[in-house]
């Protein structure tokens, strides 16, 4: 049994909070660069250049790449041979978010749903824990902006809608979203399971390196088809027209009930914040 101090968890989450706000992942930068090569609209090209320049300035100066520094969503892979000592795992994570958002002067965006009173420190975070073999803890932080999250949906399709119905629904969801999720976007799609499982699959799919296809050939082909159809919509960077509306589509799937076909679409903006560490 390996012991890990709660304080070590707090420090790791604090660091991830700050790094995610400052440093756009190399995979996302590469996707933006490829998008620039593919974009034919002068306005779209200019927007993509600005996004790349913005990412460079944020990383060099340690500035948030976007004023919406996001709701902190933490994915924890907790080794079953690990014991957290000196504190509660959940509170250790909340404290890391609290410290990181305060020290880095990141915007606090968490509030009471009814009164809209801000909690003042961007907590509580959203925490998803998965028990895995081993004696390590993997922490992944995603700073999820409000604009793109608002455009996300879960839909219970009819089983008879099939694969084509899923594709049509995802493309239509992006079309209806228009410029609201700050394109170019990354689109996560969860298929199957139950209502909540589909949503989790969609959100988890966004953690995959951008453009890395699903290992299942059928799902990889679906990703390519959806991406092609989305980029024919003409929404473009910033929603001002062009060929590059979405940088990547990631699909994950799980078996579902014979009477159901759950589909979730979780859209992420171009400020695709996600960082991870292993303790």
N, C-alpha and C positions, 0 to 999 in steps of 0.2 A: 504493500500500500504506500503510495507516494503522497506526501503532504505538500500542499501549496498554500502559501499565506494569502489571505483575503486581500491584503495590501498589495500583493503582486498583481492580482487581478485588477484592482483599482488603477494601479499605475499603467498597466497595459491598455486598459480602456481609455484612460485619459490621453495617452499618446496616440491611440488610434483616432480618437475624436479630432485631434488637431491635424494629424497627418491627412486624414480623409478630406478635411476642409481645404487644405493647402495644395495637395498633390493629386492631380488627375492621373489615373493609372496609365502606364505606358501602352496598354492594350487599347484604351479609349483614345489616346493621342494618335496612335497608329490608325485607328478607325476613322478619325476625323481627317487625317492626312489622305487616306484612301478616298474618303468622301470628297475632298477638295479636287482630287484628280478626276473623279467621275462627274462632278457638278458642272453643268453647262451654263447655268444662269449666272450672269455677272453679279447680281445682288447676292445670290446664294454663295458664290465663291467668296465674296467680300465678308459675309457673315462667318463662314468657316475659318477664314484667315483671322478674323477678330477673336473667334473662340480659341484658336490655337495660341494666339498672342496672349490672350487672357490667362490661359493655363500656364504659359511660361512665366508671366509676371507674378501670378499667385505663388508658384513654386519657388521662384527666386526670392521674392520678398516676404514669403510666409504670410500671405494675405488669403482670406477666403476667396475661392474662385467664383462664388455666388453669394449674394446677400442672404438668400434662404439657405442657411447651413443645415437645415433638415431636422427631422425627427430621428433620434438615434435608435436604430434597429440593430440589435445585437444577436448574432447567431453563435451559440456555444456548442461545441462538440466536447463533451465532458467524458474523459476516460473513466471507465467503471472502477479502475484501481486508484482513483484520485480521491483524496479527502481534503476539503477546503478547511483550513484552520484559522482561528482568530477572527471569525466573522461570517456573515451570511453571504452566499454567492450573489444573490440578487442585489442586496444592498451594496456590495462591493462594486458591482457593475454600475449601479445608479450613481455612486459616489465618483466613479471614474468619469462618467459623463458630466456630472456636476462640475468637477474640477477642470476638465478639459475645455468645456464651453465657457467657463468663467475666465480661465487664464488666457485663452486665445481670443477673448472678446467676440465669441461667436454668437450669432443672434439666437435668442431664446424664443422658441416658437410653440411651446407646449402650453395649452390653456384648458380651463374647465369648459366642457362642451356647451353648457347652458349660459353661465355668467360671462364666459370668455376671459375670465381673470387668468393672467399668466402665472404659471407656477414659479417663474423667476430664474430657473436654472436648467431648463430643458429636460427636466425629469418629471415623471418617471420615464425611463426608456422602455422600448418594447424588447422583450427578451424571449428568445426561442432556444430551448435546451434540448439537445439530442445526446443520449447516452451511447457511447461507443466503446469498443474494446481498447485496452491500453491504459497508460498512466500519464497522458498528456491532456492539455486543454487547448483547443483551437478557438480563438476568438475572431469573429469577423464583424466589423462594424459597417453598416450602410447608413449614410445620412440621407434620408428620403425627403425630398422637397414636396411642398404642398401642391404645387401646380400639377405635377405629373401624377401624384397619388390621387388627386381628385378626378382624373380622367380614367382611373382603373375601375374595373367592374368584375363581378362574378355573375355568370348566367347559367341557368339550368336548361340546357338544350334538350330536345327530344332525341332519344337514341336513333330515330330514323333520319335525323339531320346529318349524321355521319361526318366523315372527314371534310367533305366540301362545305357542310354547314358550319363547321368550326372555322375553317379558313375564311369564309364569308363574314362570320361574326367578328373575327379579329380585325380584318381589314376595315369593316364598317365602323368598329370602335375607334380605330385610329383616324378614320375620315371624319367622324363626328367630333373628335377631340380637336382637330384643326391645329391652330397655333398654341393652344392652351398649355400643353405639356412641355413647351420650349424645345421644339425640334432643332437639330436631329435627335431622335430618341433611340432608346433601346427598349424593345418590347418583349416582356416576359409572358409566356403563355403556359398555364397549367391545365392539363386535361385529365379528367377522371377523379377517382377518389370520392370524396363527399364535398359539400359546400365549402368547408374550411380547408380541406386538403388541397383542393384546386387552387385556392388563393395562396397557400403556402408554397406549392409547386411553382406558381408563377413568380413569386417574390424570390424564391431560392434560385430560380433559373437566371436571374439577373446577376448573380454572383459569379457565373461562369465567365471566363475570359471572352471578350467581345469577338464575335465572329467564329468562335470555336464551335463546330457543329456537334449536335447530339450524336453519340456513338451509334444509335439506332438509325440505320439507313433510311427507314421510312419517315422518322421524325426529322432527320436532317433534310430530306427532300421537302417536307412540309415547311420547314424553316425557310428554305430557299424560295419556295412558292409564295409564302406570305410576304417575305421581304420584297420580292419583285413586284407583287401587286400593290403593296403599300407605296413603293417608290414611283409607281405610275400615277399616284393620286395627284401629284403636282403641288403638294403642300410646301415642301422644301424647307431649307434652313430658316429658322425664325418664323416659319409660316408665311414667308413672303414669296413663295414660288420656287420651284426647282425640282431636281431629280433626287436629291438626298433628303428624304423625310425621316428615314430610320436607318441607323447604322447597322443594326443587327436584330434578329429575331431569335429568341431562345425558347424552345418548347420542351417541357417535361411532362411525363405521363404516368398515371397510376391506374390500376384496375378499378372499375366502378360498379355500382349496383346495376342489375339487369334493366331496371326501370329508369335509369338516370344517365345523363351525359353532362356532367358539370364542366364548365369552361371558365377560366379566370384569365383576365388580361391585366397585367401590372406594368404600367408604362413608366419609364424613367427618362428624365431629361438629359441633355448633353452634359450637365455637371454630374456625371455618374460616379458618386463618391462611394468607394468601398475599399477597405483596408483590412488586412488580417495579420494575426501573429499566433505563434504556437509557444506555449509555456511548458 
